[in-house]
Structure formats: structure tokens, C-alpha cells
Amino acid sequence: MSETTPSSSGASTETPLFLRAASGENTSRAPIWLMRQAGRYLPEYRALKEKYTFWELCRTPELAAEVTFQPLRRFAFDAAILFSDIMTPLSAMGTEIEFAPGPIIQHPVRSANDVAALRIPDAEEIAPFVPKIIKLLRSELKVPLIGFGGAPLTLATYLVEGKGSKDYPLFRQFLRAEPEAAHQLLEKLTQTTIRYLTTQIEAGAQAIQLFDSWAGLHNEDMYQTFGVPYIQRILEALAPYKVPRIYIAVGAGHLYPLMGQFPVEVISADWRIPLDRVRPLVGDKTLQGNLDPAILLATPEVVKAEAEKVLRAGLGGPHIFNLGHGIFPQAKIENVATLVETVHNFERSQSA
Ligand code: CP3
């Protein structure tokens, strides 16, 4: 049975709203999904976490599919995101990550030898459970499924630093002290990521988001050297599949002009700069974002007013509503409900 998406005019079309907006259509309402929409703000997620570890949830197809579905039972989101983590492919490369609750890398990468010890796994070895989860989800989902991965620079940030940090000084110094080892590490991460994301698309992921959470740590030159070429290669490798590609960097307002050059359909903006000011910097792309996730700790009245500000700032072109970064565990359920309702009720100008 083909899925239909009612538009605000009451007509229906074959392609779901999220995919239309992600492909550059200026839709008559903005689709909405939230980064980390499955997670600790939901009591049903916390209940599963009493019984299973995070990696058990990620690595057991039925559990990962269940967690992906949890937010969709409560809220009318326009897309689902695979429940997993950007660290998922690292285990097959030969390095184990734990969450305590921040990430801990058992053997941080600090030298050319450490880089040499990492493998580039075959596509089927990277995370064999992921294609299974995707197939399970596609057989039941009524909205499009987003697959995702971490950008090489962000994955390298964790691998070198060895744990979460505010400023990642060890990593930033490593890029300068060991540029060759850094490039070899980024190369291995790039090849693994291309295989991993390709596998997700072949299994049924209908869009791909590349998370570059820590790109904003770097100045333009460093990003140009250690970020851009690898991101570009991943995005180009996905081009033949014709699924929309979404790129997000956080705290990276100074890098928007460089992101504007990427072969990507959607740029996801954090909350620091309003969408009407981001749009001219990134060119002819769909914008995703960018409510400050902290607002979901406020009251429904504040959520509605702030969401409408974001919606108005997004009117200059195609827009997918989202937060500027992942939802906080302290977010209030009633606020998420108000947010979805506000976005669904907001009429944008006639579709193009
Ligand atoms: O969006 C979704 O609903 C899909 C699931 C998802 C998770 N992580 C689940 C998760 C996604 C898309 C991610 C991406 C991710 N993971 C990013 C990029 C987005 C961002 O936040 O910048 C990053 C940097 C990570 C790495 C990561 N994973 C960290 C730093 C942590 C610990 C800190 C934290 O927020 O808990 C995780 C763990 C993690 N990943 C949890 C979830 C639900 C929490 C685990 C738990 O339940 O305790």
C-alpha cells in the first residue's frame, strides 16, 4: 500500500512531507522530527534502560526497533530516526566505547601506531544488526526512516580525546602535532562511514544525516584541512542513491559558508543564529532546525511562541522543523506535544 501525506489543503501526494521538504520542496507546512527523539525524556525508554544496557538496546534488532517507535506512538512526528549511536561502527574497527554516561574510549588513539591498529571493516561486518533493524522498521513505519552516522572529524574527536570533554584540547593539539596520523585516522573513518551509510541505504534508510557535533571547535583553516575533504567524499559517495543528505555541525556559525559548498540537500542549523540569517550563507538548500532544546524545559506557552519565531524565520525557503541539537533528558513531554501541534498548525505560504 502506498503511503499518502495529507497536505494542509486537504490534497494528498505520494511522497511523504518530510522527503519532499528534504528534497528542496517549499512545503505548505514544515515537517517535524527531533534529534534524539527516542531517549531519556521518555519514561518508556527509561523503563527499558532498567533492564538493558544502551548497547544491548542498540544491538538487539527488536529492542532498537521498539525504541525507535516509542516517540512515534506519542507524537505525530513526520520522520523516524534509526535508534543507534554515531559510535556504533567503531567497535568493528577495533575499539570499544562505553557510556558512563559520557563516552569512554578504552584505547584512545594517540599515535600513528594506534591508527594503524584500527581496521576498515567490510560493509557486512560493521554493524550486522543495523540492516536488520532498518528492515524491521520499514515493514511497519508510516513515516520515512532517517539513517545516520558521525562525520570523521567528530568520531576522531572522541577516539583521540578518549572521553567526552568541553574543549577537546588533546584532540586539537593532536591535529597539529601528528597531522599525518590524523589524516590516516580520518581516512579510515571515512571509508568505514561510506560503507556503513551505504549499507543503511541499501537496507531501506530513506534519508541520511551526518552528525558533525564537534566541527565547531575548529577555525576555518583546520576545518578546511581536516573536515571538508572527508565530508565531501562521504556525501559524494551517497549521491548515486538519490536519498536526501542532511549535514549538521554544532556551534559552527563561522563555517556556514564552507558548508554551503557541500553536495547536500539539507543543512541543519543549531539554535545560535536564526534561520533567515543562515539561509543566505548556505545557498540553495533546505534548512533544518533550530529551536533551542532548552526551551522544552519551559512552559507550553513559551514553547509555542518560540517555535513560531523559528517557523517565521524559516519561511524564506524549504524548512524541516527540528531542535538546534538533541533533546535534553529533562524535556517535558507536554512541551513536546505542544511543539508538534504548533508546527502542524502553522500555515506556511503556498507550496512552490
Ligand atoms: O536521535 C535519535 O533518537 C536516535 C538515536 C541517537 C543516539 N545518539 C542515541 C543515544 C543519535 C542520532 C545519536 C547521535 C549521537 N551520539 C551524537 C550526535 C548528536 C549529538 O548529540 O551531537 C553524538 C555526539 C553521540 C555520542 C554520544 N552518545 C554521547 C556523547 C552520549 C552520552 C551523552 C548522552 O547524551 O547521554 C551518547 C549516548 C546516547 N546515545 C544515549 C542515547 C539515547 C543516552 C544513553 C542512555 O540511555 O543513557
Residues whose N, C-alpha, C, O or C-beta is under 5 A from the ligand:
A	BS01	CP3	L34 M35 R36 Q37 A38 G39 F54 I81 L82 F83 S84 D85 I86 F99 P101 G102 P103 F211 S213 G326
